[in-house]
Amino acid sequence: MKRVKCKSGIEGWQMRLKRVYVGNYDEWVQCAELRGLHTKLGYATPKAAWLANPVVQGSVEPSDYCKVSN
């Protein structure tokens, strides 16, 4: 896990989506559908985001969750 300074100004993390959810697709789908995470990353469905496996970053501040280029 890479430590980064997020847009909120606080320290957060950065890694591939599948590492965030430790390869647990079902957990990702539940979180994505509940919080709209896949749309925050620019994908139409949780499955599309999972298959793309983008680099994401986030922190304790929900607005910091986003897709980043690596």
N, C-alpha and C positions, 0 to 999 in steps of 0.2 A: 504494500500500500504506500502510495506516494502522498506526502503531506503537502498541501498547497494553501495559499491565501485565497479565499473565495471572494466573490463580488461584494458580500456583506462586510468584508474586512476581517472576518475571523478565520482562524485556521481550520481547514477541513481536509478531506481525503480525495484521492483520485485513483481510479482503477477501472478495469473492464467490467461491464455490467454483470457478466456471469460470475466474476470473482466476488462481487458485492453480495450476490445471493448464493454463493458457494455451489453453483451449478444446479440449484433447486428451482426448476422452472415453475412448479406449482406455487411456490412462495412468491416468486416474481409476479405471476399473473394476479394473485390475490392483492398484492400491494399496488400493482400498476392500475388495476381496475378500481380499487378503493380511492386512490389518490390521483389518478390520471397521469401517472408517471410517464407512460409511453408517449402521451401527447406532449408533455413537457420536453421530451427528447426529440420530438418531431416525427413520430411514427404513428400510423393509423391504428395499429393493434399491438398488444403486448407481445404477441408471437413475432411480429416483424422486428421489433426492437431486440428481442432475444436472439433472433437469427443474425442480426447485424452486429450484435455484441459491441456497441460503441464504448469509448472511454467516457466515463461519467465522473462528475465530482459533486460533492455535497458536504454538508456540515450539520450541526444541530439546528441551523436555520433552514427551514423548508425551501425558502426562495433560492437558496444556493444550489439546489439540485439541477444539473444541466449536463448536456453533452458537450464535450470539448474535443478539439482535434489534438492528436498526440504527436 
